[in-house]
């Protein structure tokens, strides 16, 4: 306290660093769940990007890269939905719900069956 009046804590800026840190941790965990579900799709995406690497800078590269991105997004739509469920659960309750865990197992089973077929 340097002056006659003490600093008013009412005017101190709000500190949201703990909230931001918690949100980042929840996002990282949801990302891990997403990565667990999208291993084969990610490998396919990287393979396609490696093949078209020779065309970098050409219009064909743009076309093929957009196709690869669209295919990856379409193939991982269910995994993204599960990842969003994980993030919501962690932010609301701090733990993953049984319904989200079931959705994860269902998505993984669907992907396995699609690979076999």
Secondary structure, DSSP 8 states (H G I E B T S, - for coil): --SSS---GGGS----HHHHHHHHHHHHHHHHHHHHH-HHHHHHHHHHHHHGGGGTTSHHHHHHHHHHHHHHHHHTHHHHHHHHHHHHHHHHTSS--HHHHHHHHHHHHHHHHHHH-
